[in-house]
Amino acid sequence: MSSRLTRLALLAIGLILAIAPPASAQTAVPPAPVVSARSYTVEIAIVVIMFGLALFAVCRSSQRR
């Protein structure tokens, strides 16, 4: 009978620990706002180069008289 009672007690403790939210000593700190310090220099350079190449291809292939 003692082993049955021990198993039941362990099962009850396990369920309580699984259901109960964890207690923490730390208070929840809201996350800091995200500040983007990204530079778009590379993307702008790619766009300018592609625009220049497209303009060069169009002007070069046109037939001038």
C-alpha positions in Angstrom: 0.0 0.0 0.0 2.9 2.3 0.7 4.3 2.0 -2.7 1.0 2.8 -4.3 0.7 5.9 -2.1 4.2 7.0 -3.0 3.5 6.6 -6.7 0.3 8.6 -6.4 2.1 11.3 -4.4 4.9 11.5 -7.0 2.4 11.6 -9.8 0.5 14.5 -8.1 3.7 16.4 -7.5 4.8 15.9 -11.1 1.4 17.2 -12.4 1.5 20.2 -10.2 5.0 21.1 -11.3 4.1 20.5 -15.0 1.0 22.7 -14.8 2.3 25.5 -12.5 4.1 28.4 -14.2 7.8 28.6 -13.2 8.5 31.0 -10.4 11.3 33.4 -11.2 13.0 36.0 -9.0 13.5 38.3 -12.0 10.9 40.8 -13.1 10.0 40.9 -16.8 11.8 43.7 -18.5 10.2 45.0 -21.7 12.5 44.7 -24.7 14.3 47.7 -25.8 13.1 49.3 -29.1 15.0 48.1 -32.1 17.0 50.8 -33.9 18.1 49.9 -37.4 21.6 51.3 -38.2 21.7 49.6 -41.5 23.4 51.3 -44.4 21.9 50.9 -47.9 25.1 52.0 -49.6 25.7 48.6 -51.3 22.1 48.3 -52.5 22.1 51.9 -53.9 25.4 51.3 -55.7 24.0 48.1 -57.3 20.9 50.0 -58.5 23.0 52.8 -60.0 25.4 50.3 -61.7 22.5 48.3 -63.1 20.8 51.5 -64.4 24.0 52.6 -66.0 24.5 49.3 -67.7 20.9 49.2 -69.0 21.3 52.8 -70.3 24.6 51.8 -72.0 23.1 48.7 -73.6 20.1 50.7 -75.0 22.2 53.5 -76.3 24.8 51.3 -77.8 22.3 49.1 -79.7 20.4 52.0 -81.1 21.2 52.7 -84.8 22.4 56.3 -85.3 22.6 57.9 -88.7 
